[in-house]
Amino acid sequence: MDKQVIISVGREYGSGGHYVAHKIANDLGIAYYDRSILDELAKEHNVSPEFLEKYDETKGNPLLSRRVKGLSNSIDEILVEMQFDLLRKKAASGESFVIVGRCAEELFRGEERLVSVFVVADMEDRVKNVAEQHKISPTEARAKIYRHDQGRKKYHNRYSSVKWGDSRGYDVCINSSRLGIEGTAKALEAYIAARLEQRKA
């Protein structure tokens, strides 16, 4: 790829957003990061990935955290800063990549190299996807969707200047129920290609 591109993908739980993101990365031949970024951080800081995963994309409790000389004692906030620092390093190296979640659209907001996406889906499709993936009932799937969406919303809204899922905070918001995973990925790839072409002009 001639020009660097950073593609941030936010998603509703059960929308297939991470599958869309993974397909885009594969089709464009660029790196893909999601929770796997925790493995890099765990290795770098000599801690277990399981320990970091407990605090990944969680809001934490600001009443229980303190800042001294700009440093936080909250594991949640420390992990956010560690992820931001790692993403900044990857971006500074010139690497192109797709990153799922982690407020990446906020981290690189306003930069020409960023393409920010938010993937939604019809509730019936989300329920079906989650129920099949986790082998649970539709009622359990709805409850799981609600918990995950609420968690993502609280996390995102704490660290971002734009509300989670607000279309004004993203370049593209797309419903994966309309075109399916592959069709959604292809539509987004066409938009990304147009953006890159515009940068060449």
Disulfide bonds with the S-S distance in Angstrom:
none
